[in-house]
């Protein structure tokens, strides 16, 4: 009887299937970790903006009253009396959209909100209010 060497086609197919299943599990976990990193970074950026708004309020006695549809428009409003910005723009691409909603006119301590949609797979919307309450909603 001849000495057979090598693997059968069935054995090779089973190994490929096992590798495929393990790859799917690893990629799913990687995407979850990646999404959490985007959400955490977006929350960190929003908290920094909230602190800059608090510094602006402490210096000027009010929050910016102009709505800002992008980050640069809000940062352009956040200047101290010498004209220096309270915050540098965050580096990175942690969120897709940004909205600053100012308090209603005439309200000294009105409720402003910062809303961003994180750059994750679930389109997580993060809203931070002036009283530090945070709303997190997954859009899909």
RACORZI-V495682 format. One record per residue. N is the residue number from 1. RES is the residue in one letter. PHI is phi as a letter, one per 30 degrees, with the letter a starting at -180 (NA if undefined). OMEGA is omega in whole degrees, 0 to 359 (NA if undefined). NEAR is the number of other C-alpha atoms within 8 Angstrom. Layout:
n: {N	N}
res: {RES	RES}
phi: {PHI	PHI}
omega: {OMEGA	OMEGA}
near: {NEAR	NEAR}
This chain:
n: {1	2	3	4	5	6	7	8	9	10	11	12	13	14	15	16	17	18	19	20	21	22	23	24	25	26	27	28	29	30	31	32	33	34	35	36	37	38	39	40	41	42	43	44	45	46	47	48	49	50	51	52	53	54	55	56	57	58	59	60	61	62	63	64	65	66	67	68	69	70	71	72	73	74	75	76	77	78	79	80	81	82	83	84	85	86	87	88	89	90	91	92	93	94	95	96	97	98	99	100	101	102	103	104	105	106	107	108	109	110	111	112	113	114	115	116	117	118	119	120	121	122	123	124	125	126	127	128	129	130	131	132	133	134	135	136	137	138	139	140}
res: {X	X	X	X	X	X	X	X	X	X	X	X	X	X	X	X	X	X	X	X	X	X	X	X	X	X	X	X	X	X	X	X	X	X	X	X	X	X	X	X	X	X	X	X	X	X	X	X	X	X	X	X	X	X	X	X	X	X	X	X	X	X	X	X	X	X	X	X	X	X	X	X	X	X	X	X	X	X	X	X	X	X	X	X	X	X	X	X	X	X	X	X	X	X	X	X	X	X	X	X	X	X	X	X	X	X	X	X	X	X	X	X	X	X	X	X	X	X	X	X	X	X	X	X	X	X	X	X	X	X	X	X	X	X	X	X	X	X	X	X}
phi: {NA	d	d	d	b	j	c	d	d	d	d	d	d	d	d	d	d	d	d	d	d	d	d	d	d	d	d	d	d	d	d	d	d	d	d	d	d	d	d	d	d	d	d	d	d	d	d	d	d	d	d	d	d	d	d	d	d	d	d	c	i	a	c	e	c	c	d	b	c	b	d	d	d	d	d	d	d	c	c	d	e	d	j	d	d	d	b	d	e	d	d	j	b	d	b	d	b	b	b	c	c	d	d	d	d	i	c	d	c	d	c	c	b	c	b	b	c	d	d	c	d	c	h	d	c	c	b	c	c	d	d	i	d	b	c	b	b	d	d	b}
omega: {184	179	182	178	177	183	176	179	179	179	178	179	179	179	179	178	179	178	178	179	179	178	178	180	181	181	178	179	178	179	178	179	179	179	178	179	178	180	179	179	178	178	178	178	180	178	176	177	178	178	177	177	177	177	177	179	180	183	187	179	179	175	175	186	181	178	180	180	175	186	183	178	178	181	177	179	187	178	177	182	178	179	179	179	177	185	171	179	177	177	179	182	187	179	182	183	185	176	171	177	183	175	177	180	179	178	183	180	181	183	170	175	173	182	175	171	184	183	180	181	183	183	182	179	181	178	178	180	183	181	176	174	184	175	178	183	174	186	175	NA}
near: {2	3	4	4	4	4	6	6	6	6	8	9	8	8	8	8	8	8	8	8	8	8	8	8	8	8	8	8	8	8	8	8	8	9	12	9	8	13	13	8	9	12	9	8	9	11	9	9	9	11	8	11	11	9	9	15	10	8	8	7	7	9	12	8	7	6	9	10	8	10	10	7	9	11	13	8	7	13	12	10	6	5	6	7	10	11	9	6	7	5	4	4	6	10	11	9	8	12	12	13	10	12	11	7	5	4	7	5	6	7	10	11	11	14	11	14	12	15	13	11	5	8	11	13	13	14	11	14	11	9	5	6	7	8	8	8	7	8	7	4}
